Amino acid sequence: MNLILLGFFGSLAAGMMTSVGAVPALFGRTVSRKTTDMMLGFAAGVMLAATFFSLLAPAIDIASDSYGEGAIPAAIAVAGVLLGAGIIMLLDEHLPHEHFISGREGPEATELRRIWLFIFAIALHNAPEGMAVGVGFGSGNMAAGTQIALGIGLQNAPEGLAVAVALLSKGYNRVFAFWVATLTGLIEPVTGLLAAVAVSVSGVLLPWGMAFAAGAMLYVISHEIIPETHRHGHQSRATHGLLFGFMLMMFLDVWLG
């Protein structure tokens, strides 16, 4: 199959795992804050491992093949990470959105309906994940693309549940919470498709794309996910979840890679 289509369908499959995670919301099931924080910690661990084992390390290897050993591959990785984190930081600062716990951030946008503020916030989080899957498949490495898609899909399930539970806690009905959680994953095939197109068109962009996705994910992990999991005093459970997620993704990388 065309690499671009693989990038699209791989990121679509990973993104739709948010729907799987949100299924309990249809039955009115809720989870404790401790469990939610632990699951979000797991998601952070998976993303953290993916940034290095699935993105940064391959990016440095690919750049080394093109430019030889030395400072250039390292400089590309550093620049790509800074660029990815910087873009997400700018979006976070200038796009009106609302975090589930800390409330509204970004410029005032009172004319926007409240639910769109939630969707904007979630889109910021999921965009780099879809990008990572798209880059993996767009590189032509099926094992890498499959591995990243599997890891991102695993961590999307608890994210989908967390989104649905948060909406239920704000008074939204079960069906609405489920569908919104499902829709949050659909940003991933969009960014996955764009990333797959970019890296498949020009091989020069491949290490840059990988480092960019890694930087974007690192920013989301540090700025949003980890602070949220520590906000209610459940940092021990969240850390256990992070360690388990990190080890699982590392195992998948070594096994499938």
C-alpha positions in Angstrom: 0.0 0.0 0.0 1.1 3.6 -0.6 3.2 4.9 2.3 0.9 8.0 2.5 -2.2 5.9 2.8 -0.5 3.7 5.4 0.4 6.8 7.4 -3.2 8.0 7.2 -4.8 4.6 8.1 -2.2 3.9 10.9 -2.9 7.3 12.5 -6.6 6.8 12.1 -6.5 3.4 13.8 -4.5 4.9 16.7 -6.8 7.9 17.0 -9.9 5.8 17.1 -8.6 4.1 20.2 -10.0 7.1 22.0 -13.4 5.8 21.1 -12.6 2.4 22.6 -11.4 4.1 25.8 -14.6 6.1 26.0 -17.0 3.1 25.8 -17.5 2.9 29.6 -19.1 6.4 29.4 -22.0 4.9 27.4 -22.9 2.8 30.4 -22.5 5.6 32.8 -19.4 4.1 34.3 -16.9 6.4 36.0 -13.5 5.8 37.4 -11.8 7.4 40.5 -9.5 10.3 40.2 -6.6 8.1 41.3 -7.3 5.6 38.5 -7.6 8.4 35.9 -4.3 9.9 37.0 -2.6 6.6 36.8 -3.9 6.0 33.3 -2.8 9.4 32.2 0.6 8.7 33.7 0.6 5.5 31.6 -0.1 7.6 28.5 2.7 9.9 29.4 5.1 7.0 29.8 4.2 5.6 26.3 4.7 9.0 24.7 8.0 9.6 26.5 9.4 6.3 25.3 8.2 6.9 21.8 9.9 10.2 21.6 13.3 8.6 22.1 13.1 5.0 20.9 10.8 5.5 18.0 11.6 9.1 16.9 14.8 10.7 18.1 17.1 7.7 17.9 16.0 6.8 14.3 16.2 10.5 13.4 19.8 10.7 14.5 20.7 7.4 12.7 19.1 8.6 9.4 20.8 12.0 9.6 24.1 10.2 10.3 23.7 8.1 7.2 23.3 11.4 5.2 25.8 13.7 6.9 28.2 11.3 8.6 29.0 11.1 12.3 29.6 14.3 14.1 27.7 17.4 15.1 25.3 17.8 12.2 23.0 14.8 13.1 22.9 16.0 16.7 22.2 19.6 15.6 19.3 18.4 13.4 17.8 16.5 16.3 18.1 19.5 18.7 16.7 21.9 16.1 13.8 19.6 15.3 12.9 19.1 18.9 13.0 22.9 19.6 10.9 23.6 16.5 8.3 21.0 17.4 8.0 22.1 21.0 8.0 25.8 20.0 5.1 25.4 17.5 3.0 23.6 20.1 3.9 26.2 22.7 2.8 29.0 20.4 -0.5 27.2 19.6 -1.0 26.7 23.4 -0.5 30.3 24.1 -2.5 31.9 21.2 -5.3 29.4 20.5 -8.2 29.8 22.9 -8.8 26.5 24.7 -9.7 25.2 28.1 -8.0 22.6 30.3 -10.2 20.3 32.2 -8.7 21.3 35.6 -6.9 24.6 35.3 -9.6 26.3 33.2 -9.4 28.6 30.2 -6.1 29.6 28.7 -5.2 31.6 25.7 -7.0 34.8 24.4 -10.5 35.4 25.4 -13.0 33.9 23.1 -16.4 34.2 24.8 -18.3 33.9 21.5 -17.0 30.3 21.2 -19.2 27.6 22.7 -17.6 25.9 25.7 -17.4 22.5 24.1 -15.2 23.9 21.2 -12.7 25.1 23.9 -12.4 21.6 25.1 -12.0 20.3 21.5 -9.3 22.8 20.8 -7.4 21.8 23.9 -7.6 18.1 23.1 -6.6 18.7 19.5 -3.4 20.4 20.7 -2.6 17.2 22.6 -3.4 14.7 19.9 -1.9 16.5 16.9 1.7 15.5 17.6 0.7 11.9 18.2 -0.8 11.6 14.8 2.2 13.3 13.4 4.5 10.7 14.9 2.5 7.8 13.4 2.5 9.5 10.0 6.3 10.1 10.1 6.8 6.4 11.1 4.9 5.0 8.1 6.1 7.8 5.7 9.7 6.8 6.4 9.0 3.5 4.7 9.8 1.5 7.8 6.7 -0.6 8.3 8.0 -2.0 11.7 8.6 1.5 13.0 5.2 2.8 11.8 3.4 -0.2 13.3 5.2 0.1 16.6 4.5 3.8 17.0 0.8 3.3 16.0 0.4 0.5 18.5 2.0 2.5 21.3 0.0 5.7 20.6 -3.2 3.6 20.3 -2.5 2.0 23.7 -2.1 5.4 25.3 -5.1 6.9 23.5 -7.5 4.5 25.2 -7.0 5.9 28.7 -7.0 9.4 27.2 -10.4 8.8 25.6 -11.8 7.6 29.0 -10.4 10.6 30.8 -12.0 13.0 28.3 -15.4 11.2 28.5 -15.2 11.2 32.4 -14.3 14.8 32.4 -17.3 15.7 30.2 -19.6 13.6 32.3 -18.5 15.4 35.4 -19.4 18.7 33.8 -23.0 17.5 33.2 -22.9 16.3 29.6 -24.9 13.2 28.8 -23.3 9.9 28.1 -23.8 9.7 24.3 -22.4 13.2 23.9 -19.4 12.5 26.0 -18.7 9.3 24.0 -18.9 11.1 20.7 -16.8 14.0 21.7 -14.1 11.7 23.0 -14.3 9.8 19.7 -13.9 13.0 17.7 -10.8 14.1 19.7 -8.9 11.2 18.1 -9.8 12.3 14.6 -7.2 15.1 14.6 -4.6 12.3 14.5 -5.3 11.0 10.9 -5.2 14.7 9.7 -1.8 15.4 11.1 -0.7 11.8 10.3 -1.6 12.3 6.7 0.3 15.7 6.5 3.4 14.2 8.1 3.4 11.2 5.9 3.1 13.3 2.8 5.9 15.6 3.9 8.5 12.9 4.7 7.6 10.7 1.7 8.0 13.6 -0.7 11.5 14.5 0.5 13.8 12.2 2.4 15.7 15.2 3.6 12.7 16.1 5.8 12.5 12.7 7.5 14.9 13.3 10.4 13.5 16.7 10.8 10.0 15.4 10.9 10.8 12.7 13.5 12.6 15.2 15.7 9.7 17.7 15.3 7.2 15.2 16.3 9.3 14.2 19.3 9.6 17.8 20.4 5.9 18.4 20.1 5.2 15.3 22.2 7.7 16.2 24.8 6.1 19.6 25.3 2.6 18.0 25.7 4.0 15.5 28.3 5.8 18.1 30.4 3.3 21.0 30.1 0.0 19.2 30.3 -0.1 15.5 31.1 2.3 15.2 34.0 1.1 18.4 35.9 -2.5 17.1 35.5 -1.6 13.7 37.0 0.1 15.4 40.0 -2.5 18.0 40.7 -4.6 15.9 43.2 -1.8 14.3 45.2 -1.8 11.0 43.3 1.8 11.5 42.0 2.9 8.0 43.2 0.2 6.2 41.2 0.8 8.5 38.2 4.5 7.7 38.4 3.8 4.0 38.5 1.6 4.3 35.5 4.3 6.4 33.7 7.0 3.8 34.4 4.8 0.9 33.2 3.9 2.8 30.0 7.5 3.6 29.4 8.7 0.1 29.8 5.8 -1.3 27.7 6.7 1.0 24.8 10.4 0.3 25.2 9.7 -3.4 25.1 7.5 -3.0 21.9 10.3 -1.0 20.3 13.0 -3.6 20.9 10.7 -6.5 20.0 9.2 -5.0 16.8 12.2 -2.9 15.8 
